[in-house]
Amino acid sequence: MSEEFKKNGCSPSDCASCQGGCDINNEHHTITLTMDDDTEVECAILTVFPVENKEYIALLPLDENGQNQTGEVYLYSFSRTENGDPMLANIEDDDEYDRAATEFNAVIERAREEEAANTPLN
């Protein structure tokens, strides 16, 4: 699988802590995945997050219009090469995938709670 980051104003390694005000409807960091059948899928990088001393990345696959209509999210193991280039790997173990998915859901819930706390009431 090959990847290519497109940097659009904030750190590509962790969109969850980015102060760039990214929004899925605005320009966002993306990565292009080459699938097993050689098709390419452009994905928005949602976040990189730790689980038990490993890092994982959550990607939102985008259609040709830069949108995601399904809500589907891809989870991969994430690391960097010695040169600092991003490296993704499939999560082969079901228990490991479940732990990563549970933590990703917790990250999303914390982000929602933080957004709700920062939204002024009218």
C-alpha positions in Angstrom: 0.0 0.0 0.0 1.4 3.4 -0.8 0.6 6.7 0.9 1.1 10.3 0.1 0.3 13.1 2.6 -1.0 16.4 1.4 -0.2 19.0 4.0 -2.9 21.7 4.3 -1.9 23.9 7.1 -1.5 21.8 10.3 0.5 18.8 11.5 -0.2 15.6 9.5 0.6 13.3 12.4 -2.4 14.2 14.6 -5.4 16.0 13.4 -7.1 15.4 16.8 -4.8 17.9 18.5 -4.4 20.2 15.5 -5.1 23.9 16.3 -5.6 24.6 12.6 -9.4 24.5 12.8 -9.7 21.7 10.3 -13.1 20.6 9.4 -14.1 17.7 7.1 -15.9 20.2 4.9 -12.8 22.3 4.5 -9.4 21.4 3.2 -8.1 18.6 5.2 -5.0 16.4 5.4 -5.5 13.5 3.0 -3.7 10.3 2.2 -4.0 8.3 -0.9 -4.3 4.5 -0.4 -3.5 2.1 -3.2 -5.7 -0.9 -2.5 -5.0 -4.6 -3.3 -6.8 -4.3 -6.7 -4.7 -1.2 -7.6 -7.5 1.3 -7.2 -6.7 4.4 -5.3 -8.8 5.8 -2.5 -8.4 9.4 -1.2 -9.0 9.5 2.5 -9.2 12.4 5.0 -7.0 11.8 8.0 -9.2 12.0 11.1 -6.7 11.3 13.8 -3.7 9.3 14.9 -4.2 7.9 18.4 -2.4 5.5 20.8 -3.6 2.2 22.2 -1.3 0.1 24.4 2.0 1.5 23.2 1.0 1.4 19.5 -0.4 4.1 17.2 -3.3 3.8 14.9 -4.7 6.1 12.3 -8.4 6.7 11.4 -9.1 7.5 7.8 -12.4 8.7 6.2 -12.6 7.5 2.6 -13.7 10.3 0.2 -15.6 10.1 -3.0 -14.7 11.9 -6.2 -16.4 15.1 -4.8 -14.3 14.9 -1.6 -17.3 13.8 0.5 -18.1 10.7 2.6 -21.7 9.7 2.3 -21.4 6.3 4.2 -19.7 7.3 7.4 -17.3 4.4 6.9 -13.9 4.8 8.6 -10.7 2.8 7.9 -8.5 1.9 10.8 -4.8 1.0 10.3 -1.8 0.5 12.5 0.4 3.6 12.1 4.2 4.1 12.4 7.0 6.0 10.8 10.1 4.8 8.9 13.6 5.8 10.0 13.3 8.7 7.6 10.0 9.8 9.3 7.8 8.8 6.4 4.3 7.5 7.5 3.7 3.7 7.3 0.4 2.0 7.5 -0.3 -1.6 8.1 -3.5 -3.7 8.2 -4.7 -4.8 11.6 -4.8 -8.5 11.2 -5.8 -9.5 14.8 -9.5 -9.2 15.7 -8.9 -8.4 19.3 -6.3 -5.7 18.4 -8.8 -4.2 15.9 -11.6 -4.2 18.6 -9.3 -2.3 21.0 -8.4 0.2 18.3 -12.0 0.7 17.3 -13.1 1.1 21.0 -10.4 3.8 21.5 -11.3 5.5 18.3 -14.9 5.7 19.4 -13.8 7.2 22.7 -11.7 9.8 20.8 -14.8 10.7 18.8 -17.0 10.9 21.9 -14.4 13.1 23.7 -14.3 15.4 20.6 -18.1 15.7 20.6 -18.2 16.5 24.3 -15.5 19.1 23.9 -17.4 20.7 20.9 -20.6 20.7 22.9 -18.9 22.3 25.9 -17.4 25.0 23.6 -20.7 25.7 21.7 -22.4 28.8 23.1 -26.0 28.4 24.0 -28.5 30.8 22.3 
